Every structure is written in C-alpha cells, then in structure tokens.
Amino acid sequence: MMDVQFRSDFDVTLIDTMGSDHRIVQAAKVSTLGAESLEVGESEGLISYLMRNRHGSPFEHGMMQWMISAPIFVWREFHRHRIASYNEESSRYKQLAPVFYNPPPHRPAKQVGKPGHYTLTNDGQRASLAAGDMQRIQFEAYRAYRRLLSEDVAREVARQVLPVSIYSTCYVTMNVRALMNFLSLRNAPSALWEIRQVAVQIEETFSAAFPQTHAAFVAAGRVAP
C-alpha cells in the first residue's frame, strides 16, 4: 500500500521582508528632498495620500518573500501574475511526493450559471463526491508514476501521468505594489476558492510587515496604486 497523502490545506511561510512603511515614505520623499529623504520620519498620512492618488512607485521599494506549498492548479493561477518572481520545485529533477489536494466538505462545489458569469454554492455533498473520485484517480496516477520511474522512464516523461492536484513547493517574491495587485484579485469573492485561501494567509503577513500600507490599501477600496 502506497503512503499517499490527501490534504485540503496550504502552507504559506514568510521567508524574508525588505523595507518597511518608513522606507516607502523615504522613497516618496526623495523626489523633493533628494538625499535628505533619509532623515524623514514615518508618515501614515503620506502613505494614505500615495494610495488614494495611485502614486504607486514608492511601494515598489518594499519586498516580501514566501515559501508556499499548493497544488499545481493553484500555481497556474499564481503564474498569471507576471509581476512576481517564482522558483518552483522541478519534477524533471526530483520525484514529487505523493501528496494530493482534495476539496474539504465546506468548499463550494455546485456551479450555477455559465462560464465567466457563475456563482458557487455549497450543498454539503458535491465537494465530498468529487473528493471520492479524486482519491481513486490520484492513487492510481501515482502508482503509474512510480511504476514508470522504476522502469527507468525519465522523470520528465513519467510525470505526465500525474494530475494537477498534486502539491508543489515554490519561492514567491513580490514587491509591495505587485502584492497589492495580487491581493486585489486573489483575496476577493470572485477568485478561485483555493488560491483565495493562500491569499488570505499572505495578506496576514503583509498586514504585519507593512501595517500602515495595508491599512491604506484597505481604506482605498483594495485597489493597487
């Protein structure tokens, strides 16, 4: 029996930050003070002004980096944001662990409406129904994957039998302006449910590292400057 793991959670670990609310103020003040901008103090009012009037470039002088584990179909959503830097584990060079995503029972899974104009509801049954079929297919797919590897089939070929529900780990680095753009789209009701669970955790780290900037972002209607 293979030790296949089924999960419905996502790992988001803050690795590093660069800058602060103070650094954003300094970056804005350099336009009028030059080198003397190094001497200015924090200014919550200036951050709010920059946010409201969409003066975005000072926010690019703060950076955040995370290590995130999520299923590959979530990474497809991430990679649409070309305003971030990604380094992901490669199944060409390593065997992926047998860890697969299954939707939890509370995940809305009934679609009402047509593509692009639909809503999702939770009737307590469809997510569980999907998870049952997923587990069967995921188990068989990983067994085929391991068998191909045992026959010396190249990893980059053998991986093609794996579903996009398998987990992968990635470093993600964004500047704060790009991060707000990401959050405006991915921590929103219209976002894919799974990436929103990741975005919620990311936003918690953002609000702790850049509290004034985060507060101004929320006050401005969650629109990136």
KOLVEX-546978 format. One line per field, with one value per residue: residue number from 1; chain; y negated, z, x of N, C-alpha, C in turn. Coordinates in nm, 2 decimals. Layout:
seq (NUM ...);
mol (A ...);
n_Y (Y ...);
n_Z (Z ...);
n_X (X ...);
ca_Y (Y ...);
ca_Z (Z ...);
ca_X (X ...);
c_Y (Y ...);
c_Z (Z ...);
c_X (X ...);
END
This chain:
seq (1 2 3 4 5 6 7 8 9 10 11 12 13 14 15 16 17 18 19 20 21 22 23 24 25 26 27 28 29 30 31 32 33 34 35 36 37 38 39 40 41 42 43 44 45 46 47 48 49 50 51 52 53 54 55 56 57 58 59 60 61 62 63 64 65 66 67 68 69 70 71 72 73 74 75 76 77 78 79 80 81 82 83 84 85 86 87 88 89 90 91 92 93 94 95 96 97 98 99 100 101 102 103 104 105 106 107 108 109 110 111 112 113 114 115 116 117 118 119 120 121 122 123 124 125 126 127 128 129 130 131 132 133 134 135 136 137 138 139 140 141 142 143 144 145 146 147 148 149 150 151 152 153 154 155 156 157 158 159 160 161 162 163 164 165 166 167 168 169 170 171 172 173 174 175 176 177 178 179 180 181 182 183 184 185 186 187 188 189 190 191 192 193 194 195 196 197 198 199 200 201 202 203 204 205 206 207 208 209 210 211 212 213 214 215 216 217 218 219 220 221 222 223 224 225);
mol (A A A A A A A A A A A A A A A A A A A A A A A A A A A A A A A A A A A A A A A A A A A A A A A A A A A A A A A A A A A A A A A A A A A A A A A A A A A A A A A A A A A A A A A A A A A A A A A A A A A A A A A A A A A A A A A A A A A A A A A A A A A A A A A A A A A A A A A A A A A A A A A A A A A A A A A A A A A A A A A A A A A A A A A A A A A A A A A A A A A A A A A A A A A A A A A A A A A A A A A A A A A A A A A A A A A A A A A A A A A A A A A A A);
n_Y (0.12 -0.21 -0.51 -0.74 -1.08 -1.28 -1.61 -1.92 -2.17 -2.45 -2.55 -2.84 -3.02 -3.28 -3.40 -3.61 -3.97 -4.30 -4.63 -4.87 -5.05 -5.29 -5.31 -5.32 -5.58 -5.73 -5.67 -5.80 -6.07 -6.13 -6.26 -6.53 -6.60 -6.48 -6.34 -6.40 -6.28 -6.05 -6.12 -6.16 -6.10 -5.85 -5.86 -5.83 -5.96 -6.05 -5.80 -5.72 -5.92 -5.87 -5.62 -5.67 -5.85 -5.70 -5.69 -5.49 -5.40 -5.43 -5.22 -5.01 -4.97 -4.81 -4.47 -4.13 -3.78 -3.44 -3.09 -2.86 -2.59 -2.43 -2.29 -2.21 -2.32 -2.55 -2.69 -2.75 -2.95 -3.14 -3.19 -3.35 -3.60 -3.80 -3.98 -3.90 -3.70 -3.36 -3.05 -2.72 -2.38 -2.12 -1.87 -1.75 -1.70 -1.59 -1.34 -1.38 -1.42 -1.19 -1.36 -1.50 -1.73 -1.75 -1.87 -2.03 -1.94 -2.18 -2.33 -2.54 -2.38 -2.35 -2.46 -2.74 -2.89 -3.03 -2.99 -3.24 -3.39 -3.29 -3.15 -2.99 -2.74 -2.57 -2.27 -2.07 -1.82 -1.79 -1.85 -1.65 -1.43 -1.48 -1.46 -1.18 -1.05 -1.18 -1.09 -0.82 -0.83 -0.98 -0.81 -0.59 -0.72 -0.80 -0.56 -0.46 -0.65 -0.60 -0.34 -0.38 -0.52 -0.33 -0.17 -0.30 -0.51 -0.85 -1.12 -1.35 -1.25 -1.05 -1.20 -1.30 -1.16 -1.24 -1.41 -1.76 -1.82 -1.75 -1.84 -2.11 -2.29 -2.63 -2.92 -3.25 -3.58 -3.92 -4.27 -4.53 -4.68 -4.52 -4.30 -4.41 -4.43 -4.16 -4.07 -4.22 -4.09 -3.82 -3.77 -3.79 -3.78 -3.67 -3.51 -3.20 -2.95 -2.80 -2.95 -3.17 -3.10 -3.07 -3.34 -3.48 -3.40 -3.51 -3.78 -3.82 -3.82 -4.04 -4.25 -4.25 -4.31 -4.55 -4.76 -5.02 -5.06 -4.85 -4.91 -5.15 -5.05 -4.89 -5.09 -5.24 -5.09 -4.85 -4.87 -4.84 -5.07);
n_Z (0.00 -0.09 0.06 0.03 0.06 0.14 0.12 0.23 0.29 0.29 0.28 0.38 0.43 0.56 0.44 0.41 0.44 0.30 0.37 0.48 0.61 0.66 0.48 0.24 0.26 0.26 0.00 -0.14 -0.07 -0.17 -0.41 -0.37 -0.17 -0.22 -0.12 0.14 0.21 0.35 0.62 0.69 0.89 0.97 0.80 0.82 0.70 0.45 0.32 0.29 0.12 -0.11 -0.17 -0.22 -0.44 -0.63 -0.66 -0.73 -0.75 -0.51 -0.35 -0.45 -0.33 -0.11 -0.02 -0.02 0.06 0.03 0.11 -0.04 -0.04 -0.25 -0.46 -0.81 -0.98 -0.85 -0.87 -1.14 -1.14 -0.99 -1.16 -1.36 -1.27 -1.36 -1.23 -1.03 -0.88 -0.93 -0.81 -0.85 -0.73 -0.93 -1.13 -1.32 -1.22 -0.97 -0.78 -0.73 -0.42 -0.29 -0.25 -0.24 -0.33 -0.19 -0.21 0.08 0.28 0.31 0.10 -0.16 -0.42 -0.62 -0.93 -1.05 -1.33 -1.63 -1.78 -1.67 -1.57 -1.33 -1.01 -0.71 -0.50 -0.18 -0.11 0.06 -0.03 -0.29 -0.29 -0.14 -0.29 -0.52 -0.40 -0.34 -0.60 -0.68 -0.51 -0.57 -0.84 -0.81 -0.65 -0.83 -1.03 -0.91 -0.86 -1.12 -1.20 -1.02 -1.10 -1.37 -1.32 -1.19 -1.40 -1.53 -1.68 -1.79 -1.56 -1.65 -1.84 -1.71 -1.52 -1.65 -1.62 -1.39 -1.20 -1.19 -0.93 -0.76 -0.50 -0.51 -0.44 -0.39 -0.41 -0.37 -0.46 -0.42 -0.49 -0.29 -0.42 -0.63 -0.48 -0.37 -0.59 -0.66 -0.43 -0.45 -0.65 -0.59 -0.32 -0.31 -0.36 -0.62 -0.68 -0.75 -0.52 -0.38 -0.43 -0.30 -0.03 0.01 -0.05 0.16 0.38 0.30 0.30 0.57 0.66 0.52 0.63 0.89 0.84 0.70 0.82 0.80 0.53 0.45 0.58 0.45 0.19 0.23 0.31 0.08 -0.08 -0.16 -0.40 -0.61 -0.61);
n_X (0.08 0.06 0.19 0.00 -0.09 -0.37 -0.48 -0.62 -0.53 -0.30 0.04 0.19 0.47 0.64 0.94 1.12 1.16 1.19 1.25 1.00 0.71 0.82 1.03 0.90 0.79 1.02 1.11 0.92 0.96 1.21 1.18 1.15 1.33 1.57 1.88 1.84 1.61 1.66 1.65 1.39 1.09 0.85 0.53 0.21 0.00 0.11 0.14 -0.12 -0.21 -0.05 -0.16 -0.43 -0.42 -0.30 -0.02 0.21 0.49 0.66 0.59 0.70 0.94 0.94 0.97 0.86 0.89 0.79 0.77 0.57 0.34 0.13 -0.13 -0.07 -0.26 -0.33 -0.09 -0.09 -0.27 -0.13 0.09 -0.01 0.03 0.26 0.41 0.57 0.83 0.92 1.04 1.02 0.98 1.12 0.98 1.12 1.36 1.34 1.16 0.82 0.65 0.39 0.15 -0.17 -0.42 -0.75 -1.08 -1.22 -1.52 -1.67 -1.61 -1.74 -1.90 -2.09 -2.18 -2.35 -2.48 -2.32 -1.99 -1.77 -1.97 -2.08 -2.19 -2.09 -2.21 -2.27 -2.37 -2.32 -2.26 -2.15 -1.87 -1.76 -1.84 -1.68 -1.43 -1.41 -1.39 -1.16 -0.96 -0.94 -0.85 -0.62 -0.46 -0.42 -0.29 -0.05 0.06 0.10 0.29 0.50 0.56 0.65 0.88 1.03 1.09 1.29 1.20 1.22 1.21 1.08 0.91 0.76 0.62 0.40 0.17 0.06 -0.20 -0.31 -0.37 -0.17 0.07 0.30 0.60 0.71 0.92 0.81 0.84 0.76 0.73 0.58 0.39 0.31 0.22 -0.01 -0.17 -0.19 -0.34 -0.57 -0.70 -0.70 -0.76 -1.04 -1.40 -1.45 -1.24 -1.06 -1.14 -0.95 -0.70 -0.76 -0.76 -0.49 -0.41 -0.53 -0.37 -0.12 -0.19 -0.22 0.05 0.14 0.00 0.11 0.38 0.38 0.20 0.08 0.07 -0.09 -0.33 -0.40 -0.43 -0.66 -0.84 -0.86 -1.02 -0.91 -0.77 -0.49 -0.22);
ca_Y (0.00 -0.33 -0.61 -0.86 -1.17 -1.37 -1.73 -2.03 -2.29 -2.51 -2.60 -2.97 -3.05 -3.40 -3.38 -3.74 -4.10 -4.41 -4.76 -4.90 -5.16 -5.41 -5.31 -5.37 -5.72 -5.78 -5.66 -5.91 -6.20 -6.16 -6.35 -6.67 -6.62 -6.42 -6.26 -6.43 -6.19 -5.95 -6.17 -6.18 -6.00 -5.78 -5.95 -5.75 -6.05 -6.04 -5.67 -5.72 -6.01 -5.80 -5.52 -5.73 -5.91 -5.60 -5.71 -5.36 -5.35 -5.42 -5.09 -4.90 -4.96 -4.71 -4.34 -4.02 -3.65 -3.33 -2.96 -2.82 -2.46 -2.43 -2.20 -2.27 -2.40 -2.68 -2.76 -2.80 -3.08 -3.23 -3.23 -3.46 -3.73 -3.81 -4.08 -3.83 -3.61 -3.23 -2.94 -2.61 -2.25 -2.07 -1.73 -1.70 -1.67 -1.52 -1.27 -1.45 -1.34 -1.15 -1.45 -1.55 -1.81 -1.71 -1.98 -2.00 -1.94 -2.31 -2.41 -2.55 -2.30 -2.34 -2.58 -2.79 -2.99 -2.99 -3.03 -3.38 -3.46 -3.19 -3.15 -2.86 -2.72 -2.46 -2.19 -1.97 -1.69 -1.78 -1.85 -1.51 -1.34 -1.50 -1.40 -1.04 -1.02 -1.23 -1.00 -0.69 -0.86 -1.02 -0.69 -0.51 -0.80 -0.80 -0.42 -0.45 -0.73 -0.52 -0.22 -0.43 -0.56 -0.21 -0.12 -0.40 -0.62 -0.98 -1.19 -1.45 -1.18 -0.98 -1.30 -1.34 -1.08 -1.30 -1.52 -1.89 -1.83 -1.71 -1.96 -2.16 -2.40 -2.74 -3.05 -3.36 -3.71 -4.03 -4.40 -4.56 -4.73 -4.40 -4.23 -4.46 -4.39 -4.02 -4.06 -4.28 -3.99 -3.68 -3.77 -3.86 -3.68 -3.61 -3.44 -3.06 -2.93 -2.76 -3.05 -3.27 -3.05 -3.11 -3.48 -3.52 -3.38 -3.60 -3.91 -3.83 -3.85 -4.17 -4.35 -4.26 -4.37 -4.69 -4.78 -5.14 -5.04 -4.76 -4.99 -5.24 -4.97 -4.85 -5.21 -5.29 -5.00 -4.74 -4.89 -4.86 -5.20);
ca_Z (0.00 -0.10 0.16 -0.04 0.15 0.08 0.21 0.19 0.34 0.21 0.36 0.35 0.52 0.53 0.44 0.42 0.40 0.28 0.38 0.58 0.58 0.67 0.36 0.14 0.28 0.22 -0.14 -0.20 -0.03 -0.25 -0.53 -0.33 -0.07 -0.25 -0.02 0.28 0.24 0.45 0.75 0.73 0.97 0.92 0.78 0.78 0.61 0.32 0.26 0.25 0.01 -0.22 -0.21 -0.28 -0.57 -0.71 -0.69 -0.70 -0.75 -0.38 -0.28 -0.51 -0.25 -0.01 -0.08 0.06 0.00 0.10 0.06 -0.04 -0.09 -0.30 -0.58 -0.93 -1.05 -0.79 -0.93 -1.27 -1.11 -0.95 -1.27 -1.44 -1.22 -1.41 -1.15 -0.92 -0.91 -0.89 -0.83 -0.81 -0.74 -1.07 -1.14 -1.42 -1.15 -0.85 -0.77 -0.65 -0.31 -0.32 -0.17 -0.33 -0.28 -0.20 -0.15 0.21 0.26 0.31 -0.02 -0.25 -0.54 -0.72 -1.01 -1.10 -1.43 -1.74 -1.76 -1.67 -1.51 -1.25 -0.87 -0.65 -0.37 -0.11 -0.07 0.16 -0.10 -0.42 -0.27 -0.09 -0.41 -0.60 -0.33 -0.35 -0.73 -0.69 -0.43 -0.65 -0.96 -0.76 -0.61 -0.95 -1.11 -0.85 -0.87 -1.25 -1.20 -0.95 -1.19 -1.48 -1.27 -1.16 -1.53 -1.58 -1.77 -1.75 -1.48 -1.73 -1.91 -1.61 -1.45 -1.74 -1.57 -1.26 -1.21 -1.14 -0.79 -0.68 -0.44 -0.55 -0.35 -0.47 -0.36 -0.44 -0.42 -0.48 -0.42 -0.22 -0.51 -0.70 -0.38 -0.35 -0.72 -0.64 -0.33 -0.50 -0.74 -0.54 -0.20 -0.35 -0.38 -0.75 -0.70 -0.73 -0.38 -0.33 -0.42 -0.20 0.10 0.01 -0.04 0.30 0.46 0.25 0.34 0.71 0.67 0.47 0.73 1.00 0.80 0.64 0.87 0.75 0.39 0.44 0.62 0.34 0.08 0.26 0.31 -0.06 -0.16 -0.21 -0.54 -0.61 -0.67);
ca_X (0.00 0.14 0.16 -0.05 -0.15 -0.47 -0.48 -0.71 -0.47 -0.20 0.14 0.24 0.57 0.71 1.08 1.20 1.10 1.29 1.19 0.90 0.63 0.91 1.11 0.81 0.78 1.15 1.12 0.83 1.02 1.33 1.15 1.16 1.43 1.70 1.95 1.78 1.49 1.70 1.63 1.25 1.03 0.73 0.42 0.09 -0.08 0.16 0.11 -0.26 -0.22 0.00 -0.25 -0.56 -0.39 -0.23 0.13 0.25 0.63 0.73 0.55 0.79 1.07 0.93 0.96 0.82 0.91 0.73 0.77 0.43 0.31 0.00 -0.14 -0.02 -0.36 -0.32 0.03 -0.13 -0.33 -0.02 0.18 -0.07 0.08 0.40 0.47 0.63 0.94 0.89 1.13 0.94 1.05 1.11 0.96 1.21 1.48 1.31 1.03 0.72 0.59 0.25 0.06 -0.27 -0.53 -0.89 -1.16 -1.29 -1.66 -1.73 -1.57 -1.85 -1.87 -2.20 -2.18 -2.48 -2.46 -2.24 -1.86 -1.75 -2.08 -2.14 -2.17 -2.07 -2.29 -2.23 -2.49 -2.27 -2.25 -2.07 -1.73 -1.73 -1.85 -1.56 -1.31 -1.40 -1.34 -1.02 -0.87 -0.92 -0.77 -0.48 -0.39 -0.38 -0.20 0.08 0.11 0.16 0.41 0.61 0.60 0.73 1.01 1.10 1.13 1.39 1.14 1.27 1.11 1.00 0.81 0.67 0.53 0.28 0.05 0.01 -0.30 -0.27 -0.40 -0.05 0.13 0.44 0.65 0.77 0.95 0.74 0.89 0.69 0.73 0.45 0.29 0.27 0.15 -0.15 -0.24 -0.23 -0.44 -0.70 -0.77 -0.70 -0.83 -1.17 -1.50 -1.45 -1.12 -1.07 -1.15 -0.82 -0.59 -0.80 -0.71 -0.35 -0.40 -0.56 -0.25 -0.03 -0.23 -0.19 0.19 0.16 -0.05 0.20 0.51 0.36 0.07 0.02 0.04 -0.20 -0.45 -0.43 -0.48 -0.80 -0.92 -0.87 -1.10 -0.83 -0.72 -0.35 -0.18);
c_Y (-0.12 -0.43 -0.74 -0.95 -1.26 -1.48 -1.83 -2.17 -2.33 -2.57 -2.73 -3.01 -3.18 -3.38 -3.50 -3.86 -4.20 -4.54 -4.76 -5.01 -5.29 -5.42 -5.36 -5.52 -5.79 -5.78 -5.77 -6.05 -6.23 -6.26 -6.49 -6.70 -6.56 -6.33 -6.28 -6.35 -6.08 -5.99 -6.19 -6.07 -5.94 -5.88 -5.86 -5.83 -6.04 -5.91 -5.67 -5.81 -5.94 -5.69 -5.57 -5.79 -5.82 -5.64 -5.58 -5.32 -5.35 -5.28 -4.98 -4.89 -4.88 -4.57 -4.23 -3.89 -3.54 -3.20 -2.90 -2.68 -2.46 -2.33 -2.28 -2.35 -2.54 -2.76 -2.81 -2.94 -3.18 -3.28 -3.33 -3.59 -3.74 -3.92 -4.02 -3.74 -3.47 -3.14 -2.82 -2.48 -2.19 -1.92 -1.67 -1.64 -1.59 -1.45 -1.35 -1.36 -1.31 -1.23 -1.52 -1.63 -1.75 -1.83 -1.94 -2.00 -2.08 -2.39 -2.42 -2.47 -2.28 -2.47 -2.61 -2.91 -2.94 -3.04 -3.18 -3.45 -3.36 -3.21 -3.01 -2.85 -2.59 -2.38 -2.07 -1.84 -1.68 -1.78 -1.71 -1.41 -1.35 -1.44 -1.25 -0.99 -1.06 -1.13 -0.87 -0.72 -0.90 -0.90 -0.61 -0.59 -0.79 -0.66 -0.40 -0.53 -0.66 -0.40 -0.27 -0.46 -0.43 -0.14 -0.21 -0.49 -0.75 -1.05 -1.28 -1.38 -1.12 -1.08 -1.33 -1.26 -1.15 -1.41 -1.65 -1.92 -1.79 -1.84 -1.98 -2.27 -2.50 -2.85 -3.16 -3.49 -3.82 -4.16 -4.43 -4.61 -4.61 -4.31 -4.28 -4.43 -4.25 -4.00 -4.11 -4.18 -3.86 -3.66 -3.85 -3.75 -3.61 -3.52 -3.29 -3.04 -2.89 -2.87 -3.16 -3.23 -3.08 -3.26 -3.54 -3.51 -3.48 -3.74 -3.93 -3.87 -3.99 -4.27 -4.36 -4.33 -4.52 -4.73 -4.91 -5.13 -4.96 -4.83 -5.08 -5.17 -4.93 -4.98 -5.26 -5.19 -4.88 -4.74 -4.92 -5.00 -5.19);
c_Z (0.00 0.01 0.09 0.06 0.08 0.18 0.15 0.24 0.26 0.30 0.30 0.46 0.48 0.55 0.47 0.39 0.38 0.29 0.48 0.53 0.57 0.54 0.24 0.14 0.23 0.06 -0.21 -0.18 -0.11 -0.36 -0.49 -0.23 -0.11 -0.14 0.12 0.31 0.34 0.60 0.79 0.81 0.90 0.90 0.73 0.68 0.47 0.25 0.22 0.13 -0.12 -0.27 -0.28 -0.42 -0.66 -0.76 -0.64 -0.68 -0.61 -0.32 -0.34 -0.43 -0.12 -0.08 0.03 -0.01 0.09 0.03 0.07 -0.10 -0.13 -0.42 -0.71 -1.00 -0.98 -0.84 -1.07 -1.25 -1.07 -1.07 -1.37 -1.39 -1.25 -1.34 -1.03 -0.97 -0.85 -0.91 -0.77 -0.82 -0.88 -1.07 -1.25 -1.34 -1.02 -0.86 -0.68 -0.54 -0.34 -0.22 -0.26 -0.26 -0.30 -0.14 -0.02 0.19 0.25 0.19 -0.12 -0.38 -0.64 -0.80 -1.07 -1.20 -1.53 -1.71 -1.77 -1.59 -1.42 -1.10 -0.82 -0.52 -0.31 -0.06 0.02 0.10 -0.21 -0.39 -0.22 -0.20 -0.50 -0.53 -0.34 -0.48 -0.74 -0.62 -0.51 -0.77 -0.92 -0.72 -0.73 -1.03 -1.05 -0.86 -1.01 -1.26 -1.14 -1.04 -1.30 -1.43 -1.24 -1.29 -1.60 -1.69 -1.71 -1.67 -1.55 -1.82 -1.81 -1.55 -1.53 -1.70 -1.45 -1.28 -1.15 -0.99 -0.70 -0.63 -0.50 -0.46 -0.43 -0.38 -0.44 -0.38 -0.49 -0.41 -0.37 -0.32 -0.59 -0.61 -0.37 -0.48 -0.71 -0.54 -0.37 -0.59 -0.67 -0.40 -0.22 -0.37 -0.51 -0.77 -0.69 -0.58 -0.32 -0.32 -0.32 -0.06 0.12 0.03 0.09 0.39 0.43 0.30 0.49 0.74 0.63 0.57 0.85 0.96 0.76 0.69 0.82 0.61 0.37 0.48 0.51 0.22 0.11 0.25 0.17 -0.15 -0.22 -0.35 -0.53 -0.67 -0.80);
c_X (0.09 0.10 0.12 -0.12 -0.25 -0.49 -0.58 -0.66 -0.36 -0.09 0.19 0.34 0.64 0.86 1.16 1.12 1.21 1.21 1.08 0.81 0.72 0.99 1.03 0.80 0.91 1.16 1.03 0.90 1.14 1.31 1.17 1.27 1.57 1.75 1.89 1.66 1.53 1.67 1.48 1.19 0.91 0.61 0.30 0.01 -0.03 0.13 -0.03 -0.28 -0.17 -0.10 -0.38 -0.54 -0.32 -0.09 0.20 0.40 0.69 0.70 0.63 0.92 1.05 0.91 0.92 0.85 0.85 0.78 0.63 0.42 0.16 -0.01 -0.11 -0.13 -0.37 -0.20 0.00 -0.20 -0.23 0.06 0.12 -0.02 0.23 0.47 0.53 0.74 0.91 1.01 1.06 1.02 1.02 1.09 1.04 1.34 1.46 1.18 0.94 0.67 0.44 0.16 -0.04 -0.37 -0.67 -0.97 -1.22 -1.44 -1.73 -1.69 -1.69 -1.81 -1.98 -2.20 -2.32 -2.45 -2.36 -2.09 -1.84 -1.85 -2.16 -2.11 -2.15 -2.15 -2.24 -2.35 -2.45 -2.25 -2.15 -1.92 -1.68 -1.74 -1.73 -1.44 -1.30 -1.35 -1.19 -0.93 -0.84 -0.83 -0.63 -0.40 -0.34 -0.28 -0.06 0.14 0.17 0.29 0.53 0.66 0.69 0.87 1.10 1.15 1.23 1.33 1.18 1.16 1.02 0.89 0.71 0.58 0.40 0.16 -0.01 -0.09 -0.25 -0.31 -0.28 0.02 0.27 0.47 0.73 0.81 0.88 0.79 0.81 0.73 0.59 0.35 0.23 0.18 0.00 -0.23 -0.28 -0.35 -0.58 -0.77 -0.79 -0.76 -0.96 -1.27 -1.50 -1.33 -1.15 -1.06 -1.02 -0.71 -0.63 -0.76 -0.57 -0.33 -0.44 -0.44 -0.14 -0.06 -0.21 -0.04 0.21 0.11 0.04 0.33 0.49 0.22 0.00 -0.02 -0.08 -0.33 -0.49 -0.49 -0.63 -0.89 -0.95 -0.95 -1.03 -0.80 -0.57 -0.31 -0.10);
END
